Amino acid sequence: MNFQILASASHTPPTEGDTSAVALPNDADALTVSLDGVTRIDLHFPNFTDGRAFSQAYLLRRRRGFTGDIRATGDVLIDQLVQMQRTGFSSAVLKAGVDAADAQRQFERFQGFYQADAVQTKPIFALEP
């Protein structure tokens, strides 16, 4: 799964009445939200210490089987991008002033993982050679 990094100016939040994109509050139960016609879900990080959106993304990918765009918004730090991808996010909106090239380098630093995650559902030792 390719991870898309967006500048804050290029992100448009879901509008009222748009059923294809929704912003899910941090306290919403990701297992009960309706996904009918939804192609993008925005999950918000109010600050970097609030990790509820990680759990929501994982549940949406693994337990709900959501295949659309799960987008991280809010206090998105570049050192969290790799973990965001591993838990099911497919895009993230960087804060104003954050260099996208610096963010992309995070993925070059960490190219593989031993354990399974929301994207790679088998551990490395269980993959076909």
Phi and psi restraints in degrees (value plus and minus 20) as a CYANA .aco file:
   2 ASN   PHI     -96.6   -56.6
   2 ASN   PSI     120.0   160.0
   3 PHE   PHI    -124.8   -84.8
   3 PHE   PSI     106.2   146.2
   4 GLN   PHI    -120.9   -80.9
   4 GLN   PSI     108.6   148.6
   5 ILE   PHI    -124.8   -84.8
   5 ILE   PSI     103.7   143.7
   6 LEU   PHI    -134.4   -94.4
   6 LEU   PSI     121.2   161.2
   7 ALA   PHI     -94.3   -54.3
   7 ALA   PSI     131.2   171.2
   8 SER   PHI     -78.9   -38.9
   8 SER   PSI     -53.2   -13.2
   9 ALA   PHI     -90.7   -50.7
   9 ALA   PSI     -40.9    -0.9
  10 SER   PHI    -114.8   -74.8
  10 SER   PSI     -20.0    20.0
  11 HIS   PHI    -114.5   -74.5
  11 HIS   PSI     111.0   151.0
  12 THR   PHI    -135.8   -95.8
  12 THR   PSI      97.0   137.0
  13 PRO   PHI     -84.5   -44.5
  13 PRO   PSI     137.1   177.1
  14 PRO   PHI     -78.9   -38.9
  14 PRO   PSI     122.6   162.6
  15 THR   PHI    -118.9   -78.9
  15 THR   PSI     136.8   176.8
  16 GLU   PHI     -82.0   -42.0
  16 GLU   PSI     112.3   152.3
  17 GLY   PHI      73.1   113.1
  17 GLY   PSI     -33.1     6.9
  18 ASP   PHI     -99.2   -59.2
  18 ASP   PSI      96.1   136.1
  19 THR   PHI    -113.0   -73.0
  19 THR   PSI     -25.9    14.1
  20 SER   PHI    -110.1   -70.1
  20 SER   PSI     -42.1    -2.1
  21 ALA   PHI    -149.5  -109.5
  21 ALA   PSI     110.8   150.8
  22 VAL   PHI    -151.5  -111.5
  22 VAL   PSI     129.3   169.3
  23 ALA   PHI    -124.4   -84.4
  23 ALA   PSI      97.4   137.4
  24 LEU   PHI    -114.9   -74.9
  24 LEU   PSI     100.7   140.7
  25 PRO   PHI     -82.6   -42.6
  25 PRO   PSI     133.5   173.5
  26 ASN   PHI     -80.6   -40.6
  26 ASN   PSI     -48.0    -8.0
  27 ASP   PHI    -113.8   -73.8
  27 ASP   PSI     -14.0    26.0
  28 ALA   PHI     -97.8   -57.8
  28 ALA   PSI     126.3   166.3
  29 ASP   PHI    -103.5   -63.5
  29 ASP   PSI      91.1   131.1
  30 ALA   PHI     -85.6   -45.6
  30 ALA   PSI     -36.9     3.1
  31 LEU   PHI    -104.0   -64.0
  31 LEU   PSI     -33.2     6.8
  32 THR   PHI    -135.7   -95.7
  32 THR   PSI     -29.0    11.0
  33 VAL   PHI     -88.7   -48.7
  33 VAL   PSI     120.4   160.4
  34 SER   PHI     -93.2   -53.2
  34 SER   PSI     111.5   151.5
  35 LEU   PHI    -129.9   -89.9
  35 LEU   PSI      -9.8    30.2
  36 ASP   PHI     -81.8   -41.8
  36 ASP   PSI      97.7   137.7
  37 GLY   PHI      55.4    95.4
  37 GLY   PSI     -17.0    23.0
  38 VAL   PHI    -104.4   -64.4
  38 VAL   PSI     109.2   149.2
  39 THR   PHI    -134.2   -94.2
  39 THR   PSI     -35.2     4.8
  40 ARG   PHI    -164.0  -124.0
  40 ARG   PSI     115.5   155.5
  41 ILE   PHI    -144.2  -104.2
  41 ILE   PSI     102.7   142.7
  42 ASP   PHI    -112.5   -72.5
  42 ASP   PSI     105.5   145.5
  43 LEU   PHI    -134.9   -94.9
  43 LEU   PSI     110.4   150.4
  44 HIS   PHI    -122.1   -82.1
  44 HIS   PSI     116.3   156.3
  45 PHE   PHI    -124.9   -84.9
  45 PHE   PSI      80.6   120.6
  46 PRO   PHI     -84.9   -44.9
  46 PRO   PSI     -50.9   -10.9
  47 ASN   PHI    -176.1  -136.1
  47 ASN   PSI     144.6   184.6
  48 PHE   PHI     -88.4   -48.4
  48 PHE   PSI     -35.2     4.8
  49 THR   PHI    -109.0   -69.0
  49 THR   PSI     -25.9    14.1
  50 ASP   PHI    -116.8   -76.8
  50 ASP   PSI      85.0   125.0
  51 GLY   PHI    -120.9   -80.9
  51 GLY   PSI      -5.1    34.9
  52 ARG   PHI     -80.5   -40.5
  52 ARG   PSI     -51.5   -11.5
  53 ALA   PHI     -85.5   -45.5
  53 ALA   PSI     -49.7    -9.7
  54 PHE   PHI     -80.7   -40.7
  54 PHE   PSI     -66.5   -26.5
  55 SER   PHI     -84.7   -44.7
  55 SER   PSI     -61.9   -21.9
  56 GLN   PHI     -81.9   -41.9
  56 GLN   PSI     -64.0   -24.0
  57 ALA   PHI     -82.3   -42.3
  57 ALA   PSI     -63.5   -23.5
  58 TYR   PHI     -82.1   -42.1
  58 TYR   PSI     -64.9   -24.9
  59 LEU   PHI     -84.4   -44.4
  59 LEU   PSI     -60.4   -20.4
  60 LEU   PHI     -84.1   -44.1
  60 LEU   PSI     -60.9   -20.9
  61 ARG   PHI     -94.7   -54.7
  61 ARG   PSI     -72.1   -32.1
  62 ARG   PHI    -103.7   -63.7
  62 ARG   PSI     -64.0   -24.0
  63 ARG   PHI    -111.9   -71.9
  63 ARG   PSI     -51.3   -11.3
  64 ARG   PHI    -116.8   -76.8
  64 ARG   PSI     -36.5     3.5
  65 GLY   PHI      49.5    89.5
  65 GLY   PSI       6.0    46.0
  66 PHE   PHI     -87.2   -47.2
  66 PHE   PSI     109.0   149.0
  67 THR   PHI    -129.9   -89.9
  67 THR   PSI     -22.2    17.8
  68 GLY   PHI     -98.9   -58.9
  68 GLY   PSI    -188.8  -148.8
  69 ASP   PHI     -98.8   -58.8
  69 ASP   PSI     104.7   144.7
  70 ILE   PHI    -129.3   -89.3
  70 ILE   PSI      95.7   135.7
  71 ARG   PHI    -132.0   -92.0
  71 ARG   PSI     111.3   151.3
  72 ALA   PHI    -108.3   -68.3
  72 ALA   PSI     109.7   149.7
  73 THR   PHI    -149.6  -109.6
  73 THR   PSI     146.8   186.8
  74 GLY   PHI      75.6   115.6
  74 GLY   PSI    -155.6  -115.6
  75 ASP   PHI    -102.4   -62.4
  75 ASP   PSI      51.4    91.4
  76 VAL   PHI    -110.0   -70.0
  76 VAL   PSI      97.7   137.7
  77 LEU   PHI    -120.7   -80.7
  77 LEU   PSI     123.8   163.8
  78 ILE   PHI     -86.0   -46.0
  78 ILE   PSI     -45.9    -5.9
  79 ASP   PHI     -96.8   -56.8
  79 ASP   PSI     -23.5    16.5
  80 GLN   PHI    -122.5   -82.5
  80 GLN   PSI     -24.8    15.2
  81 LEU   PHI     -82.7   -42.7
  81 LEU   PSI     -61.6   -21.6
  82 VAL   PHI     -83.6   -43.6
  82 VAL   PSI     -64.2   -24.2
  83 GLN   PHI     -85.2   -45.2
  83 GLN   PSI     -54.1   -14.1
  84 MET   PHI     -81.0   -41.0
  84 MET   PSI     -67.4   -27.4
  85 GLN   PHI     -81.5   -41.5
  85 GLN   PSI     -61.6   -21.6
  86 ARG   PHI     -86.8   -46.8
  86 ARG   PSI     -46.4    -6.4
  87 THR   PHI    -113.2   -73.2
  87 THR   PSI     -21.4    18.6
  88 GLY   PHI     103.6   143.6
  88 GLY   PSI     -28.9    11.1
  89 PHE   PHI     -86.5   -46.5
  89 PHE   PSI     126.0   166.0
  90 SER   PHI    -136.6   -96.6
  90 SER   PSI     -29.1    10.9
  91 SER   PHI    -175.8  -135.8
  91 SER   PSI     140.1   180.1
  92 ALA   PHI    -165.8  -125.8
  92 ALA   PSI     124.2   164.2
  93 VAL   PHI    -121.7   -81.7
  93 VAL   PSI      97.8   137.8
  94 LEU   PHI     -98.4   -58.4
  94 LEU   PSI     129.9   169.9
  95 LYS   PHI     -89.1   -49.1
  95 LYS   PSI     136.1   176.1
  96 ALA   PHI     -75.9   -35.9
  96 ALA   PSI     116.8   156.8
  97 GLY   PHI      69.8   109.8
  97 GLY   PSI     -26.1    13.9
  98 VAL   PHI    -109.7   -69.7
  98 VAL   PSI     110.2   150.2
  99 ASP   PHI     -98.9   -58.9
  99 ASP   PSI     103.5   143.5
 100 ALA   PHI     -82.4   -42.4
 100 ALA   PSI     -51.7   -11.7
 101 ALA   PHI     -85.5   -45.5
 101 ALA   PSI     -59.3   -19.3
 102 ASP   PHI     -82.9   -42.9
 102 ASP   PSI     -60.6   -20.6
 103 ALA   PHI     -85.3   -45.3
 103 ALA   PSI     -64.0   -24.0
 104 GLN   PHI     -82.3   -42.3
 104 GLN   PSI     -52.6   -12.6
 105 ARG   PHI     -81.2   -41.2
 105 ARG   PSI     -44.5    -4.5
 106 GLN   PHI     -79.7   -39.7
 106 GLN   PSI     -57.6   -17.6
 107 PHE   PHI     -94.4   -54.4
 107 PHE   PSI     -45.8    -5.8
 108 GLU   PHI     -95.3   -55.3
 108 GLU   PSI     -48.9    -8.9
 109 ARG   PHI     -93.3   -53.3
 109 ARG   PSI     -55.9   -15.9
 110 PHE   PHI    -141.4  -101.4
 110 PHE   PSI      74.1   114.1
 111 GLN   PHI    -118.5   -78.5
 111 GLN   PSI     -34.0     6.0
 112 GLY   PHI    -175.1  -135.1
 112 GLY   PSI     137.3   177.3
 113 PHE   PHI    -158.4  -118.4
 113 PHE   PSI     125.5   165.5
 114 TYR   PHI     -93.3   -53.3
 114 TYR   PSI     -63.5   -23.5
 115 GLN   PHI    -106.0   -66.0
 115 GLN   PSI     140.6   180.6
 116 ALA   PHI     -95.5   -55.5
 116 ALA   PSI     143.5   183.5
 117 ASP   PHI    -171.2  -131.2
 117 ASP   PSI    -186.0  -146.0
 118 ALA   PHI     -88.7   -48.7
 118 ALA   PSI     -46.5    -6.5
 119 VAL   PHI    -112.7   -72.7
 119 VAL   PSI     -73.4   -33.4
 120 GLN   PHI    -118.4   -78.4
 120 GLN   PSI      80.2   120.2
 121 THR   PHI    -101.0   -61.0
 121 THR   PSI     -25.9    14.1
 122 LYS   PHI    -135.7   -95.7
 122 LYS   PSI     123.6   163.6
 123 PRO   PHI     -86.2   -46.2
 123 PRO   PSI     140.3   180.3
 124 ILE   PHI     -78.8   -38.8
 124 ILE   PSI     -54.6   -14.6
 125 PHE   PHI     -91.3   -51.3
 125 PHE   PSI     -36.1     3.9
 126 ALA   PHI    -117.4   -77.4
 126 ALA   PSI     -20.0    20.0
 127 LEU   PHI     -99.3   -59.3
 127 LEU   PSI     131.0   171.0
 128 GLU   PHI     -87.1   -47.1
 128 GLU   PSI     120.7   160.7
